[in-house]
Every structure is written in C-alpha cells, then in structure tokens.
C-alpha cells in the first residue's frame, strides 16, 4: 500500500472514533436563546374620568350692542359749530353741534308779537261783549247783535291760541338748533360738516350706546340648539387679548343664505374690543363626563391617533383611538380604549407595536382642568 493512501485511511478512522466518543458522552449541547433586551423605559398611567366643560367653537364679528342715530330735526339752517368728533365719549344731553339760530330767533320774535296782538284783540272783543251785555239789558240791542259780540270773543280766543301754537313751534325749532346726544355713548361716525345745510332727517352723528360692543358668534343649527342665554363665552381678539363674556341673546331664526344663526355675546364695558373686528372663541356648555389621558400618550401616525397599551409580558401594543376635546394637558378619548388598560404616558413616538419596555415609577397623572 502506498504511504499516501495509508495516511488518509488512518485519519478517517481517527475521525470516526472521535465522533463516536462524543456521541456516547451525550451529544451536542442545545443552543440557548439570548435574553430579550427592553428598548425603552416608560411611565404607565390609566385613563381617568373627569367632568369637563363642553366647548362650542365659533367665530364672528364684533359689533355695537346698539347704535343711536342723531339726525337734523329741522331744515334750512347752516351748521355753525361742531363740538364732538369720532371717538368722543359723550353723555346724554351733551352738545354735539349747533345750527345757526338767527332765522329761528327772528321767527320767534315775530310769533311773540302776534301773540301780543291776539291778546289785545281778545281783550277788546271781551270788553265790547261786556258793554253789549249791559246795553242789551235795556232792549237797545237785538239778540243777533249780542250773538255777534260773543262770536267775536270766541274768534279772538281762537286767534290767540293759534298765535301761541305758532310761538311754541318757533321755540321748538330754536331748541332743535342744538344737536345733542340722545344717550351716553361713543361717537362712531360723524357726517356733519361745518357750514353744511342739512335737511330734516339727515344723519349727522352715530353713537355706540353706552360704549358697549358685543360678539356676534355664528353657529349652525346643530350647535344652536345647545346654547342658552347666560352661558359663558371666551374669545380671542386679533391682537391676542382674551375676553370673557356672557351669552345675551340667541337668534330665533337662521339665515336663509348661510343656514347659520347669530349668538349675541355681551362683553365687558371699556374692553379692548372694537366694532368691526373679527374674533374666534368658544362657548361653554354644561360639563360632561370624559375619559381622559395625558396628551403626551396620544401620538399621530398616518393621519390617525394611537396609544400604546402595556401587556402583562412587558410588551406594548399599538391601539388606534378616537380623540375628542382637549383641555390643558389632557385629551378626551371617545373610543378604542378599554378603561382599565395601562397606557404608555410618553415616548410613544419611539415605540413600535410589540416592543418590550421597562416600567419606571409613575409621576403625577393628568392635571385637573
């Protein structure tokens, strides 16, 4: 036998002997899986039930509570002075403008003279009637003549009453040369111009009565049925200021064009709100029980909201949930979550479905609204 062939045969026999010995000693040891390692340490909380106010979000314009239009009550007179301008805060009866009174003063003097003349005529007619009565007792005057004297007295009385009425008209017209505020308020517009000759009924000034501005929030029919007078409303002005008001009136009808109704919210006097602004806000309805979780427990993926629930094996499961109201640092859960379930408080964005986690001590849960 050649040396090479003999060496190969000896090596094969040795390998077979080694395999046999290993098999006799119990075979190869089984492979042991490496222990799983947790991916994140998390806090675990449970959903809570709390009484939360229901909020209706709305928007609308700010407008005067009521406006007062101040117009010229007489015509043909020139505006002689202007004593108020836009933005002026005025009191009831305060002078806003004056009309040139010369023509009316002359008319008043004329009517006073006519009244004096009518008084004299009445005195003369009465005196004649009295003398006719004395003469008539002797039969010197007929009954027809006596009746003529009595008619002259009645006519003189009527002329006097007419003259007094004309004088009163002149005095009223003279009073109308003073344009005054009809109520307390703020002048919101002025169309009166110095030297202008307005006609009766022409608007000269417009007032925001009492300086009060209100929020006219627009709601649809479904929202409108839940709003009542007296409810609290909070709105934010364009400048960022926050205001609190009270629902004053709920419109009984909806617009045929927009299918929306207006809710009138009274705002505090002397607030920074100004007519013409546009604001958004919320109206508080009676509170309703809500199932709440911390807002950090809800994550948004692919346009849906999820929470991670913890199982008994320290693995988490991703569950889709339906969210509702938000208040401070909490979110209302409308569906998709069992109330006793333990959920990951924060860090869900770094987790995946089925991940293993380590639980750390729980911090204070959702703050009370």
Secondary structure, 3 states (H helix, E strand, C coil): CCHHHHHHHHHHHHHHHHHHHHHHCCCCCCCCCCCCCCCEEECEEECEEEEEEEEEEEEEEEEECCEEEEECCCCCEEEEEECCCCCCEECCCCEEEEECCHHHHHHHHHHHHHHHHHHHHHHHHHHHHHHHHHHHCCCCCCHHHHHHHHHHHHHHHHHHHHHHHHHHHHHHHHHCCEEECCCCEEEEEECCCCCCEECCCCEEEEEEECCCEEEEEEEEHHHHCCCCCCCEEEEECCCCCEEEEEEEEECCCCCCCCCEEEEEEECCCCCCCCCCCEEEEEEEEEEEEEEEEEHHHCEEECCEEEEEEECCCCEEEEEEEEEEEEECCEEEEEECCCCCCEEECCCHHHCCCCCEEEECCCCCCCCCC
